[in-house]
Amino acid sequence: MKLLLIICALLLSQSGLAYDRFANVKIESQWVAGDVHILYGSGGNIGSLTGPDGILIIDDQFEPLAHKIEKSLAALRQDDVDKVKYVVNTHYHGDHTGGNIYFAKSASILAHENVRARLAKKPVKSGLPVITYQKGIKMFLNGETVHVKHLSAGHTDGDSVVYFEKANVWHLGDLFFESRFPYIDMKSGGTFQGYRNNIEKLLSMIDDSAKIIPGHGKLTDKTSLQSVLHMMDATAKLVKKMKDSGLSEQQVVTAGLGDKWKAWHWRFITEERWIKTLYASL
């Protein structure tokens, strides 16, 4: 009995720390086009579509932020519908799916089948996607046609992008880190070449006037996505040249990528981590 009380106390303490971590996070919304907004907070950017048919969100950040997200969404609506009805997970990472547990109370959660499979391996089983697909799905909601498309393994093996046809807005999840080195989760099926090819494919699908919601970073456009492809090709060429000349991974890290790409370095994917990703992939 005493051991059980200690375990419960530890769990409550950890839960409290998790909520304290997000206590000062503010959810900020920005209009994108039509009835589509982007919500910034902590974790992956949220895309939203509001209207009389119910609220659709793309990704839902972390569970402790769910009430704040819901409140921010309620402020956007123009009708009496204030509950999230649908959630699309662009992939399985916790900063994009943590809110599933909360939103599953009112919403159907959709994702690629690999997302459900990976989430099902986690200790907490609630909030799993209840609708899965292999190639994609189309939704007709609030006067909008929403295309959910699965792409081959890139960031992970369960990546999806979402296209709001009428508004001409794309949400690319973590297949787009705006102006920073991307994260390629090779332990979860991600590959450099797949990621690179997915961006090239998306560039052929997205028109010049479209607005793009990245997984991380600010609302942007096709030009910014093109710069990511350019960066990936240029840095891959540089690392491959050094690797082919016989330099070890650490020697390439020490040499670095030069001043041109320093602005792409950030706290999670540093220049060193990006070089190691490239070195292992080429």
C-alpha positions as CSV (number, residue, x, y, z in Angstrom):
1,M,0.0,0.0,0.0
2,K,2.9,2.3,0.9
3,L,4.6,1.6,-2.4
4,L,1.4,2.3,-4.3
5,L,1.1,5.7,-2.6
6,I,4.7,6.6,-3.4
7,I,4.1,5.6,-7.1
8,C,0.9,7.7,-7.2
9,A,2.7,10.7,-5.7
10,L,5.5,10.4,-8.3
11,L,3.0,10.3,-11.1
12,L,1.1,13.3,-9.8
13,S,4.4,15.2,-9.4
14,Q,5.5,14.4,-13.0
15,S,2.0,15.5,-14.2
16,G,2.3,18.7,-12.3
17,L,5.8,19.4,-13.8
18,A,4.4,18.8,-17.3
19,Y,1.6,21.3,-16.8
20,D,4.0,23.8,-15.2
21,R,6.2,23.6,-18.3
22,F,3.3,24.9,-20.4
23,A,1.8,27.3,-17.8
24,N,3.2,30.4,-19.6
25,V,2.6,29.2,-23.2
26,K,0.2,31.5,-25.1
27,I,-1.8,30.2,-28.1
28,E,-1.7,32.8,-30.8
29,S,-3.9,32.6,-33.9
30,Q,-3.3,34.1,-37.4
31,W,-5.8,34.3,-40.2
32,V,-4.4,32.5,-43.3
33,A,-7.2,32.5,-46.0
34,G,-11.0,31.7,-46.1
35,D,-11.9,30.0,-42.8
36,V,-8.4,28.7,-42.3
37,H,-6.2,29.9,-39.4
38,I,-2.8,28.9,-38.0
39,L,-2.3,28.5,-34.3
40,Y,1.1,28.9,-32.7
41,G,1.9,27.7,-29.2
42,S,4.4,25.0,-28.2
43,G,5.1,22.2,-30.6
44,G,3.9,21.8,-34.1
45,N,1.8,24.5,-35.7
46,I,-1.9,23.8,-35.8
47,G,-4.0,24.5,-38.8
48,S,-7.7,25.0,-38.3
49,L,-10.9,25.2,-40.4
50,T,-13.9,26.6,-38.6
51,G,-17.6,26.7,-39.6
52,P,-21.1,25.4,-39.0
53,D,-20.1,21.8,-39.8
54,G,-17.7,21.8,-36.9
55,I,-14.1,22.6,-36.2
56,L,-11.3,20.7,-38.0
57,I,-7.7,21.0,-36.7
58,I,-4.4,19.7,-38.2
59,D,-2.3,18.5,-35.3
60,D,-2.9,19.4,-31.6
61,Q,0.4,20.0,-29.8
62,F,0.6,18.8,-26.2
63,E,-2.2,17.7,-23.9
64,P,-1.6,20.4,-21.2
65,L,-2.3,23.0,-23.9
66,A,-5.6,21.5,-25.0
67,H,-7.8,23.9,-23.0
68,K,-5.9,26.9,-24.3
69,I,-6.2,25.6,-27.9
70,E,-9.9,25.1,-27.5
71,K,-10.4,28.6,-26.1
72,S,-8.4,30.1,-29.0
73,L,-10.5,28.1,-31.5
74,A,-13.7,29.3,-29.8
75,A,-12.6,32.9,-30.3
76,L,-12.4,32.3,-34.1
77,R,-15.8,30.8,-34.7
78,Q,-18.7,32.7,-36.3
79,D,-21.4,30.3,-35.1
80,D,-22.6,28.1,-32.2
81,V,-20.2,25.2,-33.0
82,D,-17.4,25.3,-30.4
83,K,-16.2,21.7,-30.3
84,V,-13.4,20.2,-32.4
85,K,-15.1,17.6,-34.6
86,Y,-12.1,16.3,-36.5
87,V,-8.3,16.1,-35.9
88,V,-5.8,15.1,-38.5
89,N,-2.4,14.0,-37.3
90,T,0.4,14.7,-39.9
91,H,2.6,12.2,-38.1
92,Y,3.0,10.5,-34.7
93,H,5.4,12.8,-32.8
94,G,4.1,13.9,-29.4
95,D,4.3,17.7,-30.1
96,H,1.7,17.1,-32.9
97,T,-0.4,14.4,-31.2
98,G,-0.3,15.1,-27.5
99,G,-3.7,16.8,-27.5
100,N,-5.3,13.7,-29.0
101,I,-6.2,12.4,-25.5
102,Y,-8.3,15.5,-24.8
103,F,-9.8,16.2,-28.2
104,A,-10.8,12.5,-28.7
105,K,-13.7,13.3,-26.3
106,S,-15.4,15.3,-29.1
107,A,-13.5,14.6,-32.3
108,S,-12.7,11.8,-34.7
109,I,-9.0,11.5,-35.1
110,L,-7.6,10.7,-38.6
111,A,-4.1,9.7,-39.5
112,H,-2.0,7.4,-41.7
113,E,-2.1,3.8,-40.5
114,N,1.5,3.9,-39.5
115,V,0.7,6.8,-37.1
116,R,-1.8,4.7,-35.3
117,A,0.6,1.7,-35.2
118,R,3.3,3.8,-33.6
119,L,1.0,5.6,-31.2
120,A,-0.4,2.2,-30.1
121,K,3.0,1.2,-28.9
122,K,3.1,4.0,-26.3
123,P,2.0,3.4,-22.7
124,V,-1.0,5.7,-23.0
125,K,-3.5,4.1,-25.5
126,S,-6.2,6.7,-25.4
127,G,-6.4,9.3,-28.2
128,L,-5.5,6.8,-31.0
129,P,-6.7,7.7,-34.5
130,V,-10.1,6.0,-35.2
131,I,-9.9,6.5,-39.0
132,T,-6.8,5.5,-40.8
133,Y,-5.8,5.5,-44.5
134,Q,-3.0,4.3,-46.8
135,K,-2.9,7.0,-49.5
136,G,-5.1,9.7,-48.2
137,I,-8.7,10.9,-47.7
138,K,-10.9,13.7,-48.9
139,M,-13.2,15.7,-46.5
140,F,-16.0,18.1,-47.4
141,L,-16.5,20.5,-44.5
142,N,-17.6,24.1,-44.0
143,G,-17.8,24.7,-47.7
144,E,-14.2,23.6,-48.1
145,T,-12.7,20.5,-49.8
146,V,-9.9,19.2,-47.6
147,H,-7.3,16.8,-49.2
148,V,-5.3,14.7,-46.8
149,K,-2.4,13.1,-48.7
150,H,0.1,10.5,-47.5
151,L,3.7,10.9,-48.9
152,S,6.4,8.2,-48.9
153,A,8.7,8.0,-45.9
154,G,10.5,11.2,-45.3
155,H,10.3,12.8,-41.9
156,T,8.8,9.5,-40.6
157,D,7.0,6.6,-42.3
158,G,3.6,8.1,-41.6
159,D,3.7,11.6,-43.0
160,S,0.7,13.4,-44.3
161,V,0.1,16.8,-45.8
162,V,-3.2,18.7,-45.9
163,Y,-4.5,20.9,-48.7
164,F,-7.5,23.3,-48.3
165,E,-8.6,23.6,-51.9
166,K,-10.8,26.6,-51.8
167,A,-8.5,28.6,-49.5
168,N,-5.4,27.4,-51.4
169,V,-3.6,26.7,-48.2
170,W,-1.2,23.7,-47.4
171,H,-0.2,22.3,-44.1
172,L,2.9,20.3,-44.5
173,G,3.5,19.1,-41.0
174,D,7.2,18.3,-40.3
175,L,8.0,17.9,-44.0
176,F,8.7,21.6,-43.7
177,F,10.7,23.3,-41.0
178,E,10.7,26.9,-42.1
179,S,14.2,28.4,-42.6
180,R,15.9,25.8,-40.4
181,F,17.5,22.4,-40.7
182,P,14.8,19.7,-40.8
183,Y,14.5,16.7,-38.4
184,I,14.6,13.4,-40.2
185,D,13.6,10.6,-37.7
186,M,15.5,7.7,-39.2
187,K,14.5,5.5,-36.2
188,S,10.8,5.9,-37.3
189,G,11.3,5.2,-41.0
190,G,12.4,8.7,-42.1
191,T,15.1,9.1,-44.8
192,F,17.0,12.0,-46.2
193,Q,16.3,11.0,-49.8
194,G,12.6,10.5,-49.1
195,Y,12.3,13.8,-47.3
196,R,14.2,15.6,-50.2
197,N,12.0,13.9,-52.8
198,N,8.8,14.7,-51.0
199,I,9.7,18.4,-51.0
200,E,10.4,18.3,-54.7
201,K,7.1,16.6,-55.3
202,L,5.2,19.1,-53.2
203,L,6.9,22.0,-55.1
204,S,5.4,20.5,-58.3
205,M,1.9,20.4,-56.7
206,I,1.8,23.8,-54.9
207,D,1.1,26.9,-57.0
208,D,3.0,30.2,-56.5
209,S,0.0,32.0,-54.8
210,A,-0.5,29.3,-52.1
211,K,0.1,29.9,-48.5
212,I,2.0,27.2,-46.5
213,I,1.7,26.3,-42.9
214,P,5.0,24.6,-41.9
215,G,5.3,22.1,-39.1
216,H,7.5,24.6,-37.3
217,G,8.2,28.3,-38.1
218,K,6.0,31.1,-39.4
219,L,3.3,31.0,-42.1
220,T,5.1,31.2,-45.4
221,D,5.0,30.4,-49.1
222,K,6.4,28.3,-51.9
223,T,9.6,30.3,-52.2
224,S,10.5,29.4,-48.7
225,L,9.9,25.7,-49.4
226,Q,12.1,26.0,-52.4
227,S,14.9,27.3,-50.3
228,V,14.7,24.2,-48.1
229,L,15.2,22.0,-51.1
230,H,18.2,24.1,-52.2
231,M,19.7,23.9,-48.7
232,M,19.3,20.1,-48.6
233,D,20.9,19.6,-52.0
234,A,23.8,22.0,-51.3
235,T,24.7,20.7,-47.9
236,A,24.3,17.1,-49.0
237,K,26.7,17.8,-51.8
238,L,29.2,19.4,-49.5
239,V,29.1,16.6,-46.9
240,K,29.3,13.9,-49.6
241,K,32.4,15.5,-51.1
242,M,34.1,15.5,-47.7
243,K,33.0,11.9,-46.9
244,D,34.1,10.6,-50.2
245,S,37.5,12.3,-49.7
246,G,38.0,10.0,-46.6
247,L,37.0,12.4,-43.8
248,S,35.4,10.8,-40.7
249,E,32.1,12.0,-39.4
250,Q,33.8,14.0,-36.6
251,Q,36.2,15.6,-39.1
252,V,33.3,16.7,-41.2
253,V,31.6,18.1,-38.1
254,T,34.7,20.0,-37.3
255,A,35.0,21.4,-40.8
256,G,31.4,22.5,-40.7
257,L,29.2,23.7,-43.5
258,G,30.5,27.3,-43.8
259,D,28.9,30.6,-42.9
260,K,26.3,30.3,-45.6
261,W,24.2,27.8,-43.6
262,K,24.7,29.0,-40.1
263,A,21.4,30.7,-39.9
264,W,19.7,27.4,-40.4
265,H,21.1,26.0,-37.2
266,W,18.6,25.9,-34.3
267,R,18.5,24.4,-30.8
268,F,17.0,21.0,-31.8
269,I,18.7,20.3,-35.1
270,T,22.1,22.0,-34.8
271,E,24.6,22.2,-37.6
272,E,26.4,19.2,-36.0
273,R,23.2,17.1,-35.9
274,W,22.4,18.0,-39.4
275,I,25.8,17.0,-40.6
276,K,25.5,13.7,-38.8
277,T,22.2,13.1,-40.4
278,L,23.7,13.7,-43.9
279,Y,26.8,11.7,-43.2
280,A,24.7,8.7,-42.2
281,S,22.5,9.1,-45.2
282,L,25.0,9.5,-48.0
